[in-house]
Protein backbone atom coordinates (compact mmCIF):
# COMPACT_ATOMS: atom_id res chain seq x y z
CA UNK A 1 0.00 0.00 0.00
CA UNK A 2 1.21 3.48 -0.66
CA UNK A 3 1.40 6.13 2.05
CA UNK A 4 -1.83 7.81 0.92
CA UNK A 5 -3.84 4.61 1.39
CA UNK A 6 -2.33 4.07 4.86
CA UNK A 7 -3.32 7.60 5.86
CA UNK A 8 -6.88 7.15 4.55
CA UNK A 9 -7.16 3.80 6.35
CA UNK A 10 -5.84 5.35 9.59
CA UNK A 11 -8.30 8.25 9.41
CA UNK A 12 -11.16 5.83 8.69
CA UNK A 13 -10.30 3.56 11.62
CA UNK A 14 -9.84 6.55 13.92
CA UNK A 15 -13.29 7.79 12.94
CA UNK A 16 -14.80 4.43 13.80
CA UNK A 17 -13.02 4.35 17.16
CA UNK A 18 -14.28 7.83 18.00
CA UNK A 19 -17.92 7.07 17.14
CA UNK A 20 -18.20 3.71 18.85
CA UNK A 21 -19.13 3.99 22.49
CA UNK A 22 -17.70 1.30 24.74
CA UNK A 23 -20.53 -1.16 24.97
CA UNK A 24 -18.86 -3.34 27.57
CA UNK A 25 -21.14 -6.11 26.48
CA UNK A 26 -19.04 -8.25 24.20
CA UNK A 27 -20.50 -11.75 24.15
CA UNK A 28 -18.20 -14.33 22.66
CA UNK A 29 -20.77 -17.07 23.37
CA UNK A 30 -24.38 -16.03 23.85
CA UNK A 31 -25.70 -17.65 27.03
CA UNK A 32 -28.61 -20.06 26.77
CA UNK A 33 -32.10 -18.57 26.93
CA UNK A 34 -32.79 -20.38 30.21
CA UNK A 35 -29.70 -18.76 31.77
CA UNK A 36 -30.59 -15.30 30.50
CA UNK A 37 -34.16 -15.60 31.77
CA UNK A 38 -32.98 -16.79 35.18
CA UNK A 39 -30.58 -13.86 35.61
CA UNK A 40 -32.58 -11.06 33.98
CA UNK A 41 -35.02 -9.26 36.30
CA UNK A 42 -37.23 -7.73 33.57
CA UNK A 43 -38.67 -9.60 30.58
CA UNK A 44 -41.57 -8.30 28.52
CA UNK A 45 -43.07 -7.75 25.08
CA UNK A 46 -43.85 -4.16 24.27
CA UNK A 47 -44.21 -1.52 21.59
CA UNK A 48 -41.66 1.30 21.46
CA UNK A 49 -43.71 4.48 21.83
CA UNK A 50 -41.12 7.23 22.46
CA UNK A 51 -37.39 7.82 22.42
CA UNK A 52 -34.89 10.38 23.65
CA UNK A 53 -31.15 10.79 24.14
CA UNK A 54 -30.28 11.02 27.85
CA UNK A 55 -27.18 11.11 30.06
CA UNK A 56 -26.25 7.54 31.01
CA UNK A 57 -26.26 7.27 34.83
CA UNK A 58 -23.28 5.50 36.35
CA UNK A 59 -21.12 6.00 33.25
CA UNK A 60 -18.36 8.57 32.71
CA UNK A 61 -19.49 12.19 32.43
CA UNK A 62 -20.76 13.02 28.96
CA UNK A 63 -21.77 9.44 28.16
CA UNK A 64 -25.21 9.30 26.60
CA UNK A 65 -27.65 6.56 25.70
CA UNK A 66 -30.96 6.18 23.95
CA UNK A 67 -33.89 5.83 26.33
CA UNK A 68 -36.86 4.10 24.73
CA UNK A 69 -40.27 4.08 26.38
CA UNK A 70 -42.32 0.92 25.83
CA UNK A 71 -46.00 0.23 26.21
CA UNK A 72 -45.88 -3.15 27.97
CA UNK A 73 -48.14 -5.75 26.35
CA UNK A 74 -46.99 -8.96 28.07
CA UNK A 75 -44.85 -9.28 31.19
CA UNK A 76 -42.98 -12.30 32.52
CA UNK A 77 -40.61 -10.65 34.98
CA UNK A 78 -40.32 -7.15 36.40
CA UNK A 79 -42.41 -4.36 37.81
CA UNK A 80 -46.05 -4.65 36.70
CA UNK A 81 -46.49 -1.31 34.98
CA UNK A 82 -48.05 -0.10 31.74
CA UNK A 83 -44.83 1.53 30.51
CA UNK A 84 -41.13 0.87 30.98
CA UNK A 85 -38.09 2.91 29.97
CA UNK A 86 -35.06 1.02 28.69
CA UNK A 87 -31.59 2.39 27.98
CA UNK A 88 -29.34 1.04 25.28
CA UNK A 89 -26.00 2.02 23.84
CA UNK A 90 -25.91 4.40 20.90
CA UNK A 91 -27.75 7.57 20.06
CA UNK A 92 -28.29 10.20 17.41
CA UNK A 93 -29.10 13.86 17.77
CA UNK A 94 -28.94 16.82 15.41
CA UNK A 95 -25.15 17.24 15.55
CA UNK A 96 -23.71 13.88 16.60
CA UNK A 97 -24.15 10.15 16.32
CA UNK A 98 -22.64 7.39 18.43
CA UNK A 99 -23.03 3.81 17.35
CA UNK A 100 -22.43 0.61 19.25
CA UNK A 101 -22.70 -3.02 18.40
CA UNK A 102 -26.12 -2.97 20.06
CA UNK A 103 -29.16 -2.53 17.83
CA UNK A 104 -31.34 0.55 18.06
CA UNK A 105 -35.04 0.39 18.89
CA UNK A 106 -37.45 1.89 16.35
CA UNK A 107 -40.50 3.75 17.65
CA UNK A 108 -43.66 1.94 16.58
CA UNK A 109 -42.06 -1.52 16.46
CA UNK A 110 -42.74 -4.39 18.87
CA UNK A 111 -39.94 -6.09 20.78
CA UNK A 112 -39.30 -8.87 23.24
CA UNK A 113 -37.07 -7.14 25.81
CA UNK A 114 -34.72 -8.61 28.41
CA UNK A 115 -33.45 -5.81 30.66
CA UNK A 116 -31.50 -5.43 33.91
CA UNK A 117 -30.04 -2.72 36.10
CA UNK A 118 -31.21 0.51 37.64
CA UNK A 119 -32.08 2.21 35.38
CA UNK A 120 -33.09 -0.70 33.17
CA UNK A 121 -30.88 -1.34 30.16
CA UNK A 122 -30.41 -3.98 27.50
CA UNK A 123 -27.40 -4.98 25.44
CA UNK A 124 -26.14 -7.45 22.88
CA UNK A 125 -25.72 -10.18 25.52
CA UNK A 126 -29.44 -10.28 26.18
CA UNK A 127 -31.95 -11.90 23.79
CA UNK A 128 -33.77 -8.63 23.08
CA UNK A 129 -35.12 -8.28 19.55
CA UNK A 130 -37.99 -7.59 17.22
CA UNK A 131 -41.05 -9.72 17.93
CA UNK A 132 -41.14 -10.69 14.23
CA UNK A 133 -37.67 -12.25 14.59
CA UNK A 134 -38.06 -13.77 18.05
CA UNK A 135 -40.30 -16.76 17.37
CA UNK A 136 -38.13 -19.26 19.27
CA UNK A 137 -37.81 -16.92 22.27
CA UNK A 138 -41.55 -16.26 22.36
CA UNK A 139 -42.34 -19.99 22.10
CA UNK A 140 -40.01 -20.63 25.04
CA UNK A 141 -41.56 -17.77 27.06
CA UNK A 142 -45.08 -19.09 26.35
CA UNK A 143 -44.40 -21.86 28.87
CA UNK A 144 -43.54 -19.38 31.64
CA UNK A 145 -46.10 -17.71 33.93
CA UNK A 146 -47.10 -14.17 33.03
CA UNK A 147 -47.55 -11.21 35.37
CA UNK A 148 -50.48 -8.85 35.17
CA UNK A 149 -49.56 -5.58 33.45
CA UNK A 150 -50.46 -2.55 35.60
C-alpha positions in Angstrom: 0.0 0.0 0.0 1.2 3.5 -0.7 1.4 6.1 2.1 -1.8 7.8 0.9 -3.8 4.6 1.4 -2.3 4.1 4.9 -3.3 7.6 5.9 -6.9 7.2 4.6 -7.2 3.8 6.3 -5.8 5.4 9.6 -8.3 8.3 9.4 -11.2 5.8 8.7 -10.3 3.6 11.6 -9.8 6.6 13.9 -13.3 7.8 12.9 -14.8 4.4 13.8 -13.0 4.3 17.2 -14.3 7.8 18.0 -17.9 7.1 17.1 -18.2 3.7 18.9 -19.1 4.0 22.5 -17.7 1.3 24.7 -20.5 -1.2 25.0 -18.9 -3.3 27.6 -21.1 -6.1 26.5 -19.0 -8.3 24.2 -20.5 -11.7 24.2 -18.2 -14.3 22.7 -20.8 -17.1 23.4 -24.4 -16.0 23.8 -25.7 -17.6 27.0 -28.6 -20.1 26.8 -32.1 -18.6 26.9 -32.8 -20.4 30.2 -29.7 -18.8 31.8 -30.6 -15.3 30.5 -34.2 -15.6 31.8 -33.0 -16.8 35.2 -30.6 -13.9 35.6 -32.6 -11.1 34.0 -35.0 -9.3 36.3 -37.2 -7.7 33.6 -38.7 -9.6 30.6 -41.6 -8.3 28.5 -43.1 -7.8 25.1 -43.9 -4.2 24.3 -44.2 -1.5 21.6 -41.7 1.3 21.5 -43.7 4.5 21.8 -41.1 7.2 22.5 -37.4 7.8 22.4 -34.9 10.4 23.6 -31.2 10.8 24.1 -30.3 11.0 27.8 -27.2 11.1 30.1 -26.3 7.5 31.0 -26.3 7.3 34.8 -23.3 5.5 36.4 -21.1 6.0 33.2 -18.4 8.6 32.7 -19.5 12.2 32.4 -20.8 13.0 29.0 -21.8 9.4 28.2 -25.2 9.3 26.6 -27.6 6.6 25.7 -31.0 6.2 23.9 -33.9 5.8 26.3 -36.9 4.1 24.7 -40.3 4.1 26.4 -42.3 0.9 25.8 -46.0 0.2 26.2 -45.9 -3.2 28.0 -48.1 -5.8 26.4 -47.0 -9.0 28.1 -44.8 -9.3 31.2 -43.0 -12.3 32.5 -40.6 -10.7 35.0 -40.3 -7.2 36.4 -42.4 -4.4 37.8 -46.1 -4.7 36.7 -46.5 -1.3 35.0 -48.1 -0.1 31.7 -44.8 1.5 30.5 -41.1 0.9 31.0 -38.1 2.9 30.0 -35.1 1.0 28.7 -31.6 2.4 28.0 -29.3 1.0 25.3 -26.0 2.0 23.8 -25.9 4.4 20.9 -27.8 7.6 20.1 -28.3 10.2 17.4 -29.1 13.9 17.8 -28.9 16.8 15.4 -25.1 17.2 15.5 -23.7 13.9 16.6 -24.2 10.2 16.3 -22.6 7.4 18.4 -23.0 3.8 17.4 -22.4 0.6 19.2 -22.7 -3.0 18.4 -26.1 -3.0 20.1 -29.2 -2.5 17.8 -31.3 0.6 18.1 -35.0 0.4 18.9 -37.4 1.9 16.3 -40.5 3.8 17.6 -43.7 1.9 16.6 -42.1 -1.5 16.5 -42.7 -4.4 18.9 -39.9 -6.1 20.8 -39.3 -8.9 23.2 -37.1 -7.1 25.8 -34.7 -8.6 28.4 -33.4 -5.8 30.7 -31.5 -5.4 33.9 -30.0 -2.7 36.1 -31.2 0.5 37.6 -32.1 2.2 35.4 -33.1 -0.7 33.2 -30.9 -1.3 30.2 -30.4 -4.0 27.5 -27.4 -5.0 25.4 -26.1 -7.5 22.9 -25.7 -10.2 25.5 -29.4 -10.3 26.2 -32.0 -11.9 23.8 -33.8 -8.6 23.1 -35.1 -8.3 19.6 -38.0 -7.6 17.2 -41.1 -9.7 17.9 -41.1 -10.7 14.2 -37.7 -12.3 14.6 -38.1 -13.8 18.0 -40.3 -16.8 17.4 -38.1 -19.3 19.3 -37.8 -16.9 22.3 -41.5 -16.3 22.4 -42.3 -20.0 22.1 -40.0 -20.6 25.0 -41.6 -17.8 27.1 -45.1 -19.1 26.4 -44.4 -21.9 28.9 -43.5 -19.4 31.6 -46.1 -17.7 33.9 -47.1 -14.2 33.0 -47.5 -11.2 35.4 -50.5 -8.8 35.2 -49.6 -5.6 33.5 -50.5 -2.5 35.6 
